[in-house]
């Protein structure tokens, strides 16, 4: 079991073992298949296994102690998460051995993280956050009081269940719909091709071109720059419109 960059490095060797969108779909029933030859697993259990791995890594590489008992964790959740999604994330952390679990809405967490790294003293007592994540986009009006950010109860946080990962999904769908003999085979390794799409986006930023190829298991797909731009613009327009509506709510 690997997470983060370690998992991405396995994309060519184990393309069907890549699991995407686990957090957003954690409340869904049914099992997740992590490639051939592996037994299916429930989403909460898979999330718990990941939390357990992260907990062990923290013990070994952050606190440098194997026997330290880490039983407290803070988990961020999008404002659009339903109660069932929040309960499932909490349950996964409990199964991983955490005893004290706090859920923090992501606009609040983003503001706290920004302030801690920026090292600034705020000249105002309110900020508006637009937190664009991988799977969700959140808006929040936060009050800064006694060195901490808290949501303003009179203006509930808002958002929608789309983010950067959805741009990748849109790009891949457009590429496959454009017509390729390998489309069906590519769909069987969708998670791995989404990783390749993300890498192609980064290459476009550094080395502009009209299109870039992505390859996996002998399958090559051409990713046009226009497709990347069109998919990105759709998300940006949705984000701008959502933020506009939220600003109106804040002003009234």
N, C-alpha and C positions, 0 to 999 in steps of 0.2 A: 504494500500500500504506500503510494507516494502522493504528495500534495505539492501545489505550487510549481516552481521552476523545475523541481525534480520530476514531477509528472509530465511536464511539457517536453522534457528531454526524451521521454519514452514514446513520443507520438509516432515515430517511424517504426519502432520495434513492436509496439503494441497498440495499433491505431484503434481497435475496437474496445480497448480497455479504458478509454478516456470518458469520464463522466462530467457532463456540463449541466449547469443550472440546478444543482442539487438543493441549494438553499431555498430558491424560489418555489421549488416543487416538493419540498419536504413533507407537505401535508397530503400529497396524493397517495391513494391506495395502490396496491400492486407492487411488483418487485422491479428492481433495476438489474439489468444484465451487464456485467462488466467484461464483456468479451467471451469468446468461446472457451470451454473447458472450466469455467468458473461457475459456481452455484449462484443463482439469483439471490438478491438481498433486499430487505426493506430499506426505504430511504432513511428512516430515523436511525436504524442500526448502522447504516453506512456513515451517516453524519457522526454518530457516536464513535465509530472506529477512527474517524478523522480527528475528532476532538481528543481522543485518547492518545493518538500519535503526537498531536501538537503539545499535549500536556507532558508527554515524556521528553519531547525535544526541549521544552522550556526547562524542565528539571535538569537536563544534561548540559544544554548549551547556553541557557540564560542565567540560571541560578548556580550552575556548575556543581550541583549536588544531586545524586541519584536517589537519595532517601528522603528528600524534602517532600512534605505533604502539601501539594498544591490543591486546595479545595475551593478557591474563590475565583470566579470569572465574570467578566462583563461581556455581554454579547450584543452586537448592534442589530437592529431590525428596521426594515423600511417602514415608513408610516402607513403604507398601503397594505401591510400584512394583516391578515385576518387573525382572530384569536386562535384558531386552530393551528395556523402556521407558527405562531408564537409558542403555543403549548408544545408543538413537536420539537422546536429548537431547544426549548427548555428541557424536555425529556431526553433529548440526545446528549445534552451536557450532563444531566444527572446520571445517565447510563455510563458516561465516561469517568465518573467518579467525583465530579464537582458537587459540593454541598451547598454553597452560597452562590446563587446565580442572579445577576441583575441584567435585565434587558434595557437597552438604551436606544431610543429612536435615532436613526442615522443622521438627521440634520443636527441634533444636539451633539452627537459624537464628533461630527465633522467640524463643528465650531470649536469644540474643546481642543481637538487635535490641532486645528489651525492656530489657535491662540498660544498653545504650548510651544509650537515650533516657530511662530513669528516673533515671539518675545516682545510683544507690543502691549502698551497700556491703552485701552479703548477710551476714546473721547466721547463716546455715546453709550447709552444704556440699552439700546436695542440694535439688533442686526437681522437681516433677512438672508437666509441660506438657500442656495440652489445646489443640492447635492446630487450630482450625476454619477451613478454607480454602474456596475456591470449589468445588473438585472432590473434595477428600479431607479426612478428619479423622484427626489423628495424636495419639498419646499417647506420652510419653517420660519416663523417670526419668533425670535428668541430674545429673552430679557437677560442682560448681563448684570448680575447682582452678587456681591460678595465673592468676586473672583470666579464665578461659575455661570454657565449658560443654562437657562431653563426655558421650556416652551411657554408661550403666553396662552393661558387657558381660553381667553376670549377669541383667539384666532387659531383654531385647530390646524395642526400641520396637514399638508396635502401632498399629493403626488400621483404617479401612475406607474404600473408595472412594466416599464421598458427602460433599457439602458444601453450601454455600449455593446453588450452581447447581442442585443437585438439588431444592431447595425450589422454585425457579422452574419447573423442569421439571414437578414435581408440580402446581403451581398451574395451569399452562397446560393440562396434560392434563385436569385436572378441569373447567376452564372449557370446553374443547372437547367433552368427554364430556357436559356438561350440555345440549348441543344448540344448534346455531347453523347457519344456512343457509350461513355462510361458513367452516365448519370446514375443508373441504378446501383452500380458498384460503389460509387462515391457516397450515396445515401447510407450504405451499410456502415461506413466509417465517418458518419457525419461529425461526431465530436472532434475527431482528428483533423478533418478538413476545416472546421471552424477555427482550430488553432492555427492552421496554415493561412487562413484568411486574415487573422489578426497579424500574423507576421508580415503578410503582404502589405497590409495597411501601413505598417511601420516603415517598410522599404519604400513605399511611395513617398512618404514624408522626407526621407533622406535622399532618395534617388528618383526623381520624377521620370515617368515614362507613360506611354499611352496604355500599356497593359503589362502585367507581370504573370508569369506562370507559377503555379503551385503543383507539387508532385507528391504522390504517396502511393506506394505499392504498385508502381508502374502506371498509375493513372495521372495524367497531367490535365489541369484545367487552366484556362486563360482568364485572368481577372482584369477587366478593363478599369482604367482610372475613372471613367464616367460612371460606372456602376458603383464604385466606392463613394464617389461624390454624391450621387443621387440618393443612396441609402443613408448617408450621413446627413444630408439636407432634410430628409423626411423627419429624422429624429430631432434635429435642431429646431425645425418648425414646430413640432409638437411640444418641445421643451419651452420655447419662447411663448407659445400660446398659453401653456399651463402656468408659467411664471407671471404672464400678464394678468390672468384671472386672479392669481393669488395676490398680486400687488393691489388690485382693486379691492379685494377683501380686506387687506391690511389698512387701506386708506379710509375705508368706511367703518 
